[in-house]
Amino acid sequence: MPDDLTWETLRTDTAYSCPGFDIVHEDVRLPDGTETDFDFLREGDSVVVLPVTTGGEVVVIEEWRQAVKRVNRALPAGSVETDDAEPRAAVARELREETGYEAGSVGHLYTAEPANGYADSVFHYFLAEGCEPTAEQDLDFNESIRVTTTAFDDLLESVREGDLRDGRSAVGIMYYALFER
């Protein structure tokens, strides 16, 4: 049953498309009957992984981020691909490709819509435990990633101090600290 706040989509077009996201333009009718337009970023679902080694350290990546022109410290993350049966399937792939680690077990932590006012992005957070280095990184052509490990408390402190500025990683770290620890 539709909510009385629901907008009616009259027409949808892709205004711009590139690897990783699309910009979508929609003509919509508001609940009061007003017709207008709305543009948003279509990115789809991604996974964010909090990987913990058998020794209790967290596997962290450092990656150049061109948009902010600096090295970004973060948790491994990546898109859910069309051949993934569910987000959990993307966890093993992204963890292995970005870090060379594989997990002994994987559990869902949280799902968020980080910017649902202008994007359809959905982040599925997972805890990967018993992680061990088993392979070489298998990076995409446009990825430059350095892998390190750190104590969870040090990682949490880097969020508190503003040193870890990657929002999707900070949410996962704080969620784990607040609800799972």
Kinemage of the C-alpha trace (Angstrom):
@kinemage 1
@onewidth
@group {chain A} dominant
@subgroup {mainchain}
@vectorlist {calphas} color= white
{ca met a 1} P 0.000 0.000 0.000
{ca pro a 2} L 1.540 3.343 -1.004
{ca asp a 3} L 2.397 5.852 1.664
{ca asp a 4} L 0.849 9.315 1.309
{ca leu a 5} L 4.410 10.693 1.011
{ca thr a 6} L 5.227 8.555 -2.061
{ca trp a 7} L 6.381 10.277 -5.244
{ca glu a 8} L 5.164 8.869 -8.555
{ca thr a 9} L 7.893 8.309 -11.141
{ca leu a 10} L 6.642 9.401 -14.569
{ca arg a 11} L 9.814 8.897 -16.627
{ca thr a 12} L 13.386 7.728 -16.019
{ca asp a 13} L 16.460 8.374 -18.178
{ca thr a 14} L 20.169 7.822 -17.641
{ca ala a 15} L 21.703 11.277 -18.034
{ca tyr a 16} L 25.320 10.108 -17.706
{ca ser a 17} L 26.978 6.723 -17.365
{ca cys a 18} L 30.530 5.699 -16.493
{ca pro a 19} L 32.227 2.722 -14.838
{ca gly a 20} L 31.017 2.637 -11.238
{ca phe a 21} L 27.896 4.791 -11.370
{ca asp a 22} L 25.182 6.470 -13.414
{ca ile a 23} L 23.466 9.808 -13.035
{ca val a 24} L 19.714 9.261 -13.387
{ca his a 25} L 17.137 11.913 -14.301
{ca glu a 26} L 13.506 11.315 -13.382
{ca asp a 27} L 10.319 13.236 -13.990
{ca val a 28} L 8.150 12.807 -10.886
{ca arg a 29} L 4.778 13.770 -9.478
{ca leu a 30} L 4.771 14.843 -5.818
{ca pro a 31} L 1.950 13.867 -3.433
{ca asp a 32} L 0.281 17.269 -3.898
{ca gly a 33} L 0.172 16.747 -7.687
{ca thr a 34} L 3.114 19.015 -8.550
{ca glu a 35} L 5.264 17.681 -11.399
{ca thr a 36} L 9.007 18.289 -11.202
{ca asp a 37} L 12.272 16.503 -11.848
{ca phe a 38} L 14.805 14.735 -9.666
{ca asp a 39} L 18.396 13.645 -10.372
{ca phe a 40} L 20.343 11.071 -8.388
{ca leu a 41} L 23.466 8.947 -8.443
{ca arg a 42} L 22.815 5.243 -9.125
{ca glu a 43} L 25.606 3.220 -7.590
{ca gly a 44} L 23.870 0.136 -6.262
{ca asp a 45} L 24.998 -2.217 -3.528
{ca ser a 46} L 28.494 -2.532 -2.061
{ca val a 47} L 30.117 -4.501 0.721
{ca val a 48} L 32.387 -3.097 3.427
{ca val a 49} L 34.485 -5.665 5.285
{ca leu a 50} L 35.897 -5.461 8.813
{ca pro a 51} L 38.553 -8.199 8.469
{ca val a 52} L 40.097 -9.520 11.678
{ca thr a 53} L 43.149 -11.776 11.515
{ca thr a 54} L 43.628 -14.943 13.535
{ca gly a 55} L 45.919 -12.818 15.732
{ca gly a 56} L 43.200 -10.233 16.420
{ca glu a 57} L 44.535 -7.443 14.182
{ca val a 58} L 42.343 -5.605 11.659
{ca val a 59} L 43.381 -5.698 7.995
{ca val a 60} L 43.321 -2.137 6.656
{ca ile a 61} L 43.982 -0.758 3.196
{ca glu a 62} L 45.599 2.492 2.129
{ca glu a 63} L 44.516 3.649 -1.324
{ca trp a 64} L 44.929 6.765 -3.431
{ca arg a 65} L 41.591 8.598 -3.863
{ca gln a 66} L 41.734 10.993 -6.759
{ca ala a 67} L 38.585 12.942 -5.787
{ca val a 68} L 40.189 14.120 -2.519
{ca lys a 69} L 43.810 13.965 -3.782
{ca arg a 70} L 45.218 11.912 -0.921
{ca val a 71} L 45.868 8.426 0.386
{ca asn a 72} L 42.777 7.113 2.119
{ca arg a 73} L 42.956 4.668 5.023
{ca ala a 74} L 39.959 2.365 4.963
{ca leu a 75} L 38.406 -1.054 5.277
{ca pro a 76} L 38.321 -3.225 2.157
{ca ala a 77} L 35.145 -2.596 0.148
{ca gly a 78} L 33.686 -3.074 -3.295
{ca ser a 79} L 30.638 -3.435 -5.466
{ca val a 80} L 28.233 -6.335 -5.412
{ca glu a 81} L 28.429 -7.658 -8.969
{ca thr a 82} L 25.558 -9.012 -11.041
{ca asp a 83} L 26.785 -12.602 -10.745
{ca asp a 84} L 26.934 -12.418 -6.922
{ca ala a 85} L 23.994 -14.373 -5.529
{ca glu a 86} L 23.968 -12.122 -2.464
{ca pro a 87} L 26.190 -9.427 -0.898
{ca arg a 88} L 28.016 -12.050 1.184
{ca ala a 89} L 29.447 -13.500 -2.064
{ca ala a 90} L 31.167 -10.179 -2.771
{ca val a 91} L 32.924 -10.231 0.611
{ca ala a 92} L 35.292 -13.098 -0.182
{ca arg a 93} L 36.095 -11.705 -3.623
{ca glu a 94} L 36.764 -8.132 -2.499
{ca leu a 95} L 38.788 -9.211 0.539
{ca arg a 96} L 40.971 -11.527 -1.554
{ca glu a 97} L 41.385 -9.085 -4.476
{ca glu a 98} L 42.204 -6.014 -2.378
{ca thr a 99} L 44.242 -7.611 0.414
{ca gly a 100} L 45.221 -11.188 -0.474
{ca tyr a 101} L 43.489 -12.359 2.735
{ca glu a 102} L 40.754 -14.957 3.116
{ca ala a 103} L 38.370 -15.291 6.059
{ca gly a 104} L 37.545 -18.309 8.171
{ca ser a 105} L 34.014 -17.012 8.786
{ca val a 106} L 31.870 -14.093 7.659
{ca gly a 107} L 28.870 -12.557 9.435
{ca his a 108} L 26.591 -9.664 8.519
{ca leu a 109} L 26.860 -6.591 10.770
{ca tyr a 110} L 24.669 -3.833 9.342
{ca thr a 111} L 23.153 -2.418 6.153
{ca ala a 112} L 23.013 1.331 5.495
{ca glu a 113} L 21.841 3.804 2.864
{ca pro a 114} L 24.545 6.428 3.391
{ca ala a 115} L 23.242 9.199 1.158
{ca asn a 116} L 19.655 8.330 0.229
{ca gly a 117} L 18.760 11.953 -0.454
{ca tyr a 118} L 20.819 11.918 -3.663
{ca ala a 119} L 22.089 8.342 -4.221
{ca asp a 120} L 20.697 4.801 -4.222
{ca ser a 121} L 23.898 3.406 -2.652
{ca val a 122} L 23.482 0.564 -0.152
{ca phe a 123} L 26.415 -0.550 2.014
{ca his a 124} L 26.317 -4.063 3.487
{ca tyr a 125} L 28.761 -4.331 6.400
{ca phe a 126} L 30.347 -7.671 7.264
{ca leu a 127} L 32.702 -8.946 9.950
{ca ala a 128} L 35.264 -11.373 8.501
{ca glu a 129} L 37.043 -13.336 11.224
{ca gly a 130} L 40.019 -15.683 11.139
{ca cys a 131} L 41.573 -13.818 8.199
{ca glu a 132} L 44.883 -15.089 6.886
{ca pro a 133} L 47.020 -13.999 3.937
{ca thr a 134} L 46.614 -16.732 1.320
{ca ala a 135} L 47.200 -15.072 -2.056
{ca glu a 136} L 48.574 -12.074 -3.882
{ca gln a 137} L 46.408 -9.020 -4.428
{ca asp a 138} L 44.444 -9.028 -7.677
{ca leu a 139} L 43.763 -5.331 -8.117
{ca asp a 140} L 41.666 -3.627 -10.768
{ca phe a 141} L 43.645 -1.589 -13.314
{ca asn a 142} L 42.836 1.662 -11.490
{ca glu a 143} L 43.558 0.529 -7.928
{ca ser a 144} L 46.740 1.289 -5.984
{ca ile a 145} L 46.392 -0.366 -2.572
{ca arg a 146} L 48.822 -0.935 0.300
{ca val a 147} L 47.758 -3.470 2.961
{ca thr a 148} L 48.543 -3.122 6.667
{ca thr a 149} L 47.209 -4.477 9.937
{ca thr a 150} L 46.439 -2.623 13.148
{ca ala a 151} L 44.849 -3.122 16.541
{ca phe a 152} L 41.093 -2.415 16.566
{ca asp a 153} L 41.478 0.126 19.386
{ca asp a 154} L 44.061 2.042 17.323
{ca leu a 155} L 41.711 2.000 14.343
{ca leu a 156} L 38.833 3.267 16.494
{ca glu a 157} L 41.081 6.028 17.846
{ca ser a 158} L 41.978 7.056 14.287
{ca val a 159} L 38.253 7.552 13.625
{ca arg a 160} L 37.892 9.576 16.847
{ca glu a 161} L 40.878 11.778 15.967
{ca gly a 162} L 39.703 12.336 12.384
{ca asp a 163} L 42.690 10.555 10.847
{ca leu a 164} L 40.474 7.906 9.239
{ca arg a 165} L 38.095 10.020 7.153
{ca asp a 166} L 36.546 7.362 4.912
{ca gly a 167} L 32.883 7.574 5.918
{ca arg a 168} L 31.844 4.064 4.972
{ca ser a 169} L 34.751 2.602 6.947
{ca ala a 170} L 34.118 4.847 9.961
{ca val a 171} L 30.484 3.693 10.135
{ca gly a 172} L 31.541 0.034 10.145
{ca ile a 173} L 34.192 0.578 12.780
{ca met a 174} L 31.889 2.589 15.045
{ca tyr a 175} L 29.001 0.139 14.582
{ca tyr a 176} L 31.236 -2.738 15.607
{ca ala a 177} L 32.585 -0.821 18.612
{ca leu a 178} L 29.122 0.231 19.743
{ca phe a 179} L 27.051 -2.910 19.171
{ca glu a 180} L 29.236 -5.952 18.610
{ca arg a 181} L 32.259 -5.724 20.858
